[in-house]
Amino acid sequence: MSVCIATAPDPDTFVRTEEFIRREIRVNRLGNGLSDAKESPNTSVGNSMSIQRIPKKGALPVILQHGLLDTTASWVINSRKTSLGFILADAGYDVWLVNGRGNSYSGEPNGWDWTFDDQALDLSYIISHVNTVTNTTPIVVAHSQGATTSLLALSSNAPPSIRGLIALGPVTYLHHQTSPLFSIMAKLRIDVTLSILPSFAFGPTQILLNSALGTLCKVTPSVCDVTLSGLFGKTENLNDSRMGVYTAHWPDVTSSHNMAHWIRNARSGDFSYYGGESVDISRIHTKVAVFVGTRDSLGDPRDAARLVQTVKGATVTTVEGYAHMDFVWAENAAELVYPQVLEKLEEFSI
């Protein structure tokens, strides 16, 4: 007879980004402290984005931009030696962790009628803000939708000034994506309904659902592992004992029109603006380094190859056996991915 014993949630289940950072400052003397603030873009909608900064005076600033339904927690969610945010701080960079519009850190936006087109404008503002504060041109490291908005910003008529973009699991063209999350919604044309309705907050009630997910995945990590593999590609790189922590922080919140934007692009396979016009990424003249996983069901290597072929001078690094979320959650990224990210940062800093 087997007995199921209730397991208490991992203490990190309820820890926020700023608390992860403060713990490293307090216990392991990380960096020169923490700056935790909200910055308001000078736009007609006047939304604010929460930014956590691990400052280092005079150092090269690196902006970390998370993906869809995510937060800055993903950059610091593992240990000091396996989280990219901490690794960059220890390598001597001035680290800026940027939360997207409307997520649980940035708070209630001034309306929900926006998509990643608008978030690209937000990122351009943040880049300008970092440049002004530090008097130094930054480098951007972005995951998933963060890479999407970065590429969108760089292809605009007034691209932001950065030294380079490192795109982890970028999602642009979607001809070969196989994620059930988008495939099913695209087949059902959920985007049509979402586009007609007034835009609203799309995502979980953070405290209720994410706390429940965190507890469930702590007790039965294999169930959550299978679910995440179904959504993002089969992974063998995530630490099952941390599964409850990951799912307590993801998914977060975005707008329903942003989801409609993604679903529509998933059906067409194109990299398009919300209005339907294709994004011309051949206009990008910034250094771009792409990292793609062979098991990524969202950022499929074949779609990434098209991205690299279209952006002049872009490079690609293929990580064998990596799925979409492995780039931010897998502890072995500290051995398989982040050393090469550091090499690219060094290359772009010249």
N, C-alpha and C positions, 0 to 999 in steps of 0.2 A: 504494500500500500504506500503510495506516495503522498507526501504532505506538502501543501503549498504554504510557505511562510511569507507573510506580508513583509515587504522590505521598505525601509524608510527612504524617502527621496534623497538623492545626492545633494549635499548642501549647495552645490553650484547651480542647482535647478532654478533657484530664485535669485541668483546673483546677477546684477546689471553690469554693463560694460565698465562704468566708472568704478564699481566696486572691485571688479577683477583687477583693474589697473592699480587702484589704491592698495590692494593687498600685496601686489608685487613691490610697490614703493615702500610699504611698511615692513614687509618681511624680508625682501631680498634687495632693497635699496635700488629699485629701478629708476633710472633716469634722473631728471631734475624736478619731478612732481607731475601734477596733472592739471590741465586746464579744461574745464567742463562748461560749455556755454552754448547758447543758441545764437545763430547768425541769421539775419533777415535780408534776403535778396532784395534789391531795389527793383521790384517788378510790380505790375499792376495788381497782382493778387496778394502780394505781401506775406507770403508764407515764410516760416522759419525752419531751419534745419539744426538739429542738435549735433554739436561737434565735440568729440573728446580728443584732446591733444596730449601727447607725451612729448613735451618740448625739449629741445636741446639748442641752446643759443649758438647761432652762427652755423648750424648744421644745415645740410640740404633737406628741404621739406619733401616728404612723401605723403601724398593723399591716398587713403584707402577708401574705396567706394564699393559697398556691398551689392548683392544681387536682389532679385525680385522676392518680395515677402520676407526680407531678411533685415538685419540690423548690424550695427558695429560689433555686437557681441561675438559674431563669428570670427573676427580677427584676433580675439583674445580669449577664446572659450576653452582652449587647452592649456597646457603647462607653459611656463616661461620659455622653455627650450623648443616647444613645438607649435606655438602660436605666432603667426607672421607679424602681428602688431608688436609683440615683445621682441622678436628676433630683429626687426628693423631698428627698434629703439636701442637694443644692445649693440647693433652694428654701427651706431652713431648717427642715425637719421632723426630728423625732427618729424614725428609721426602725427598726422592729422587723420582721425577716424570720423568719417562723415556719414550721418544718418539721412536717409531719403525722406522726401516730403511725405508727411502723414503717418509715418510709422510711430510705434509706441514711445520712442524717444523724442522725436520731433514734435509730437503732439497733434492735436486737432488742427488741420489746415483751414485756411480761409476758403472753404468750399472744396468739393471733391471732383470737380469737373476738370480733370487733367490726366495726362498720360506720360509715357516716358519721353515724348517730345518736350514737354515742359520740364521734366527732370533734367534733361540735357542743358536747358537754360540755367537751372539751379546749379548744376555742376560748374558751368562756366563762371557763374558768380563766385562760387567758393574758390575756384582756382585764382580768380582775380583778387579775392580777399586774402588768400594765403600769400600771394605775391606781394601785396601791399604791406602786410604785417611783417613778413620776413625779409622783404626786399630781395627775394631770390625766386627764380623760376622753378616751380616744383616738378616732380615726376608723379604720375598717377599710376597706381596699381589697382585694378578693378576686377571684380568677379561677376560673371553672368550678366544680369541687366546693367550692372555698373559699367561693364565694358561696352554694352550697347549704347548707353547714354554718353559715354566718353567718345565713342566713334561718331555718334550723331553730332556732338558738340564740335568735334574736330573737322567735320565735313560742312559746317555752316559757313555763311558768308563772313562771319566775324569769329573765327576759331580762337579759343583761348590759347594763351602762350604756356606751353609745357615743354619740358625737355624730352619727354617720351611717355608712351603708354605701355604698360605691361598688362595684357588682357588674359585673365585666367578663366578658362571655360567660356569664352565669349559666345553670345547668342545673337546672331544677326540674321543670316539666311537660315531658313527652316525647312528646306526641301527634304532633308533626310532625318528630321527629328522623329523619334518614336515614343516620346513620353506620353503615357495614357492621359496625364493631366491635360495636355493640350490637344491630343489627338481626338479624344472623345468629345471635348467641348467644341472643337472645330467641326467635327462631323455633325454634331447636333445644332450647329450654328448659334451657339449660346451668345456669341458676340453681337449678333443682330438684336437680340432682346436687350442685352446690356446697353447697347448703344442708343436704343430708343428711350430707355428709362433714364430719369435723372441720375447722375452719377452718385454713388454712395460708397461708404467704407466697405471694402471687400477683404475679409479675413476674419480670424477668430476673435471672440471676446477674450482678450489676452489672459486675464487672470483665470477665468474658468477653464477654457479649452486647453491652453498651453500648460497649466498646472496639472490638468488631468492627463494630458499626453506625456508630460514629464514623468509622472508617477507610473503610468502604464508601461512606458518604455523602459523604466528602471526595473520593473518586475518581469516583463516579458520582452527583452530587447530583440529577440529573434523576429517577433511580429513586426516591430517597427523597422528592423533592418530590411525585411522583405518588402515592406511598404515603400521605403525610401528607394530601394533598388528598382522597384517598379516605376517610380516617378522619374528617377534621374539616371538610371543605368545600374546594372548589377555591380555592387561594390564588395570588395573583400578587405577594404583598407580602414574601415571605421572601427573604433574601439567600442565593443558592445556594452562595456560598463559605463560608457559616457552617453549612450543613446538617449537616456532620459534627459540629460542636460541639453543635448542638441535640439530635441523636439520640444523642450520647454521654451526655447527661444525662437524656434521656427515652426510654423509660419507666423509671420507678423501681418501687417495690414498694408494694403495699397488701395487704389481707387478702382471701382468697377469698370470705368472707362479705360483704365490702363490694362485691366485684364481683357477687355474687349479688343484692345489694340493687339495684344499678344495672340489672342485666339484667331483673329483675322489674319495676322501674318503667318500663323501656323498653317492655316488653310491654303493661303496663296504660296507660301514658301519664300516669299520675297522679304527684303528688308525695307519696310515702307514707313512713311509718316502716317499719323492717324488719319489724315485726309486721303491716303491712298497712293500718293506720289512716292516713287522709289527714292531711297537715300543714295546719293552718289558719293560713295566712300573713295572713289578714285581721286577726289579732290584733296585728300589728306596728304600732307607733306611732313607730318611729324613722325619720328621714329616709333614704330609699333612692334612689340614682341608678343606673339600669341603662344599660349600654352593650351594644349588640347589633350583630353583623355581618350583612349581608345574605346572606353565603355560609356562615354558620355552620351546619353540619349537626347539631350537638349542641344548641346553644342557639338554636334556630330563632326568628326574629323573631315568628312567630305565637304561640309558647309564651311568649316574653318579654312580648308584649302582654297575655296573660292574667295574668302575674305583676304587671305594672304596674297593671292594672285592679283587682287584688285587694288590693294593698297601698296603703292610703290615702296619697295625697300623693306616691307614687313617680313619678319622671320617667324618661323613656327618651331616649337619644341613639342614633340609628342611624348606623352607619359603613358607607358604601357599599363593597362589594367585600371586606369583611373576613370571614375565616374564624376558626375557634375559637382557634387558637394564635397568630394574628396579634396579639392583644391583649398578649401578653408577648414574642413573638419578633420581630415585624416592626419593622425599624428606622424605618420611616416613621410608626410610632405616636407618635414624638416630635413629629410635626407634625400628625397627624390625630386623635389620641386624648388624649395626655397633657396638652396645654394645657387641654383641657376638664375633665380630671381635676383639674388644679390649680385651676381655677375652682370646681369643686364642693367641693374641700377648703377653699377660702377661704370659700365660702358656709356650709359645715357648721361651720366654726370659730367662727362668731359666736354 
